[in-house]
Amino acid sequence: MTIDVDRPIAEILEKNPKAAEVFLRFGMHCLGCIAASGETVRQAAEVHGIDLEELQRELAKL
């Protein structure tokens, strides 16, 4: 799965619900909150102090 880190988390989850497992593993627990609907993967990684490239690699494995 190719991940565009500038897409909203909600869009990523809609395309592949298994992405939730990866987000949760990285400590991103607010997947259902209003912020997730508009927040991009890049923004969320920044806010949570997550290595964006590592997150992207893990999501790409799905």
C-alpha positions as CSV (number, residue, x, y, z in Angstrom):
1,M,0.0,0.0,0.0
2,T,1.5,3.3,-1.0
3,I,0.9,6.0,1.6
4,D,0.6,9.7,0.8
5,V,1.5,11.2,4.2
6,D,-0.3,14.4,3.2
7,R,-3.6,12.6,3.1
8,P,-6.0,12.7,6.1
9,I,-5.7,9.7,8.5
10,A,-9.5,9.1,8.0
11,E,-8.9,8.6,4.3
12,I,-6.0,6.1,4.9
13,L,-8.3,4.2,7.3
14,E,-11.1,4.2,4.8
15,K,-8.9,2.7,2.1
16,N,-7.3,0.1,4.5
17,P,-8.9,-0.4,7.9
18,K,-5.8,-2.5,8.9
19,A,-3.9,0.7,9.0
20,A,-5.5,1.3,12.4
21,E,-3.3,-1.4,13.9
22,V,-0.2,0.4,12.7
23,F,-1.4,3.8,14.0
24,L,-2.2,2.3,17.3
25,R,1.1,0.6,17.6
26,F,2.8,4.0,17.1
27,G,0.7,5.5,19.9
28,M,-1.9,7.3,17.7
29,H,-5.0,6.3,19.7
30,C,-7.4,9.0,18.6
31,L,-8.3,7.5,15.3
32,G,-12.0,8.1,15.7
33,C,-11.8,11.7,17.0
34,I,-12.7,14.7,14.9
35,A,-9.0,15.6,14.4
36,A,-8.3,12.4,12.5
37,S,-10.9,13.3,9.9
38,G,-8.8,16.3,8.8
39,E,-5.4,15.7,10.2
40,T,-2.8,14.3,7.8
41,V,-0.5,11.5,8.6
42,R,2.4,13.9,8.5
43,Q,0.7,16.3,10.9
44,A,-0.2,13.5,13.3
45,A,3.3,12.1,13.3
46,E,4.6,15.6,14.1
47,V,2.2,16.1,17.0
48,H,2.9,12.7,18.4
49,G,6.7,12.9,17.9
50,I,6.7,9.9,15.6
51,D,9.4,9.2,13.0
52,L,7.4,9.8,9.8
53,E,9.6,7.6,7.5
54,E,9.3,4.7,9.9
55,L,5.5,5.1,10.1
56,Q,5.3,5.3,6.4
57,R,7.4,2.1,6.0
58,E,5.1,0.2,8.4
59,L,2.0,1.4,6.6
60,A,3.4,0.5,3.3
61,K,3.7,-3.2,4.4
62,L,-0.1,-3.5,4.5
